[in-house]
């Protein structure tokens, strides 16, 4: 459980959110739940926060490692999707991609669907 008071927690969430971190990573760092992070984001939007989110810059080395089957301890969602796309170009099946990247087959299917819709 977080020891920060709510306003401090929301400020800390906003700062980490601007760095492009996921709700799960922010929650782990601050000792709160991902739901708390989502609620703080919603309150900021409702209050008129005009900050625009941009995806984090991918680490090319992390993408290559993940695609080769040696993923780093933490991958951002951008890096995970890029590694999945790389493995797809190689023609690997979803089960193999999931094992290499360190995710579930459903995550691979979801990434493929998002890429196809774009």
Secondary structure, DSSP 8 states (H G I E B T S, - for coil): ---S-HHHHHHHHHHHHHTT--HHHHHHHHTS-HHHHHHHHHHHHHTT-----------HHHHHHHHHT---S---HHHHHHHHHHHHHTT--HHHHHHHHTS-HHHHHHHHHHHHH-
